[in-house]
Amino acid sequence: MDENEWLAARFEQHRPRLRAVAYRMLGSLADADDAVQDAWLRLSRSDADQIDNLGGWLTTVVARECLHMLRSRRRRREVPFATHLPDLVVIPDGDLDPEQEALLADSVSLALLVVLDQLTPAERLAFVLHDMFDLPFEEIAGIAGRTPAAARQLASRARRRVRGAEIPSPDPDLARQRQVVRAFYAAAWTGDFDALVQVLDPDVVLRTDFGTARPATVVRGAAAVAKQARAPRGGQLRPALVNGAIGTLITRDGQPFSVMAFTVAGDKIVRIDVVRDPDRVHRLASTLLNQAERTMG
């Protein structure tokens, strides 16, 4: 193995963690991959023998690139993910590889990613690196260009905003989640309004993302959400895991129609996130079907 192959092999050992950091920072898988690729390019041009802590060095490079991307978004005034959902990590139900396990930790729920996008870039950096990845404030300060005390304050402000959002904690039992979601679909398919209300939390929130060309919609309350829950004609369900929770790819007449992600807590559905953006749904469906084929092969 030559020096380049050796360096590439070492980098690949760190890739899953780097991608997890970048995804939490950016909420975009494509941007996360770009940040990780930037770290590889910088490493390949550096004197690796002079790097004492490769993992720490790479994390710093990725974090700085993510901070730059977040600031650029704000300057361009992109459509915020608070309105349109962040990228979903969708895989066949029950199939997890180590990299996906790193991405699908409890701390990377869709609800949390939406809240994180409401933070300032510096607050998000401090919260993600300290609260999710245990980096000391001295290191965060160097990345953010702040003092350690200021970095601590950034993380504290971010933490208060995350706690104030009252993000629901999903049931850790996926089997129980499946039972609740199946009951939801059984009631939706038969149009049983009362059964739908029974499986929904009284304060359930249904958010539907139609893409950047149309504002997202938000429906609140069990009765209002139950009225929206109607199975599409010719619809079929393909079970999936969406950001670690039970979800579904829905096809209509054989074509991808929507992706749904459920948050189940206390045997009730407390949140439903739906993607109806045709481009995103087709990409997610393609990824899901390809992964399923590789598993079967």
N, C-alpha and C positions, 0 to 999 in steps of 0.2 A: 504493500500500500504506500503510495507516494504521499507527500506532505499535503497536497490539496485534498486527496481522498480522506486522509486522516482528519483534516480540519472539518470537512463536510460531514463526516461521521459524528464528530463531536457536536457540531451544530444541530444535527438532526435529533440528538438526545435532548436538546433544550427546546426544540420546536413546539411540542405540545403546550408547554407552560407559556412560552412566548405568545403563542396564538391565543391562549386563554386570557392572558393579560390584555392583549390588544382588542379582543372581542368585547371584554367588559368595558374597556376604555371607549370604544368607538360604536358598539352596537351594530357593526357592519362586518360581515365575514370577508367581503372583498377588500375593504380598507384594512382589516386586520392582517390579511395575507400580504398586502402591500407593505405594511409596517414591518412584518417579519422578514420579507424579502429584502427590504432596505437594510435590516440588521445584518443579513448574510453578506450583502455587497460590501458593507463597511468592514465586516470581519475579514472578508477575503482580501481586502486591500490593506489590512493592518498587520502588524507584527504580533502574531498570536502568542509567541513565546514571552512577550512582555506583559501579557494579561494574566494577572494572578488568579482572579475569580471570573472565569468565563461566563458563568450563569448570571452573575451580578452585572457584568459589563454588558451583556446582551439585553438584559432587562432594562438597563438604563437607556440604551440606544432605542429600543422599541418604545419605551415610555415617552422619550423626548419626541419621537416621530409622531406618536399618537397625540401628544399635546399640541404639536404643530398643526396636525390635521383638524383637531377640534377648534383651534383658534381660526383656522382658515374657513371652516364651516360658518362660524359666526360672522366673519367679515363678509362672506358671500350671501349670508342670510338664507341658508338652505331651509327647506321645509323641515321642521323639527320632528324628531321621532316621538315627541309627546303627542303629536297629531297622527302621524303614521307610524305603524309598528316597526321596531328594529328588525334586522334580519333574524329569521327563525332557523334554529338548528333542528332539522327534521330527519329522523332515521326510522327504519322499521322497528316496530315495537319489540323489545327484547334483545336487540342486537347492539351492543356497545363495545367499541374498541377503546384502548387506553386514551387516545386523544379526545374522543368524544366524551369519555367519562370526565376528563378535565374540563371540558366545555360545559358539561351539563350538571355542574354542582348546584346545590340549592340556591346559592347566591347569584345565579345568573338567570333567574326567572324573567319572563317578559315584563311583568309588572315592575320589577326592580330596574330593568334596563330603561323603561320609559321614565322612571323617576330620575335615574342618573343623567338622562339627557337634559333635564331641567337645571342641572347644576352648572356652575361656571366651569370652564376647562380646568382651572387650577384645583377647584374643589373636587372634581371628578378624579383627577390624577391622585390627589392625596387620599381620597376615600378608597379607591380601587387598590392602590399600592399598599396602603397601611392596613385597612380593615379586611381586605380580601387576600392579600399576599404577604402580610406581616413584614413589610419593609420598614426599617427604622426611619424616623423623621429626618435624621441627619442625611440619609441618602435621598429622600424625597426632596428635601430642601435644595440639594444640588441640581436636581432635575428641573424643579420649578423655578429656580432662581430666587428663592426666598430663604429666610432664616429658618432653623428648625422650629422655633416658637411659632412663626407664621404658618409653617406647614402643618403644625399641630392644630392651629386654629382653623385652617382650611378643612381638615378632616373632621373636626368637631362640628363645624357649620353643616357640612355635608351629611354627617350622621344624624343631626337633628332633623334635617329635611327628609331624609329617608325614613326615620322613625315617624315623623309627622304624617307621612303618606299612608301609614297603616297598611302596608303591603300584606296581604293574606299569606299565611304559612301553609303550603299544601300538605295534605296527608302524605306521609312518607311511604305508605303502603300502596304500591302501584296496583296490586290486585284489587284493593278496595276502590281505588280510583276507577279502575275498569268497570266494576260493578255499577257504580253510580253513573258513569257515562253511558253504559249500555242501557240503563233504565231511562236515561234522558232520550236516547235515540228511539227506544221502543215506544215511548210516549209520543215523540215527535212524528214518528212514522204512522201512527194510528190517529194522530190528532187528538190525543187525550189531554185536554187542558189541565184538568185537576191533577193528573199524574205528573205533568210537567211542573206545576207549581210545587208539588210535594218534594221534588228532587232539587229544586232551586232554593238557594238562600234568599230570605226576604229582601236583602240588599244586593242581590246579584247585579253585576255589571256586564253588559254585552257591548264589546267594541268591535266595529267592522271597518277594516281598512280597504278602501277601493282603489288605492293608488294616488299618486300626486295630482292627478287631474280632477279629483273629486274629494271633498273633505270627508274625513272619517266620521262615522256616526257612533253615538254612545246612547245605549238604552239602559235604564236602571229600574230595578224592582222585579220581583218574581212574576207578577201578572203581566207586566209590559213585555218582559223577555219571553214568556211563554207564548204570547200572541205572535211573536216573531219566529218562533221555532216551528217551521214547517219544512218537511223533507222535500227537496226538489224532485220534480218528476223525472223518472229515469235515473234517479240518484243511486250510487253505490258507495259503500264505505270501505276504506282501507286503513286499518289501525296503524298508528304511528306514535312515536314519542316526539313531542315538540318541546324543546328546551327542558328535557327531563321529565315532563309531565305527559299525561295521556292526551292524545290528540288524534285527529282523523284527517285524511285526505278524502275529499268527496269528489267523485266524478259524476258527470251527467251525460248520459248517452255515450259513455266511453271516453269523454273528454274531461280533463281536470277542471273543476269548478271552484273549489275553495279549500282552504286549510283551516282547521279549527283546533284551538288549544284550550284545554279546560284546567281551571284551578279548583280542586276539590278539597274542602276542609270541613271536618265535622260531619261527614257523610252528606254534604250538600255542595252543589256547584256554586262557588262564590264569584267566579269570573269566567267569561268566555271571550277569547280573542279570535277573530276571524279575519283571514286575508282573502279578499276577493279581487285583488289586482291581477288581471289575467297573466301578465308577464311574470310576476313573482310566483303565482300559483303554478304555472307551467314549469318554471325552473325548479321549484321545490318538488313537483311531481316527478320530474326527470331524475333528480337526485335520489329521491326515495325509491323509485322503480329500479334504478341502476344498482343501488345498494342491496335491494332485495334479490336481484338477479345474481350478484356476486356471492351473497350468502348461500343461495340455493346451489350455485355452481361449486 
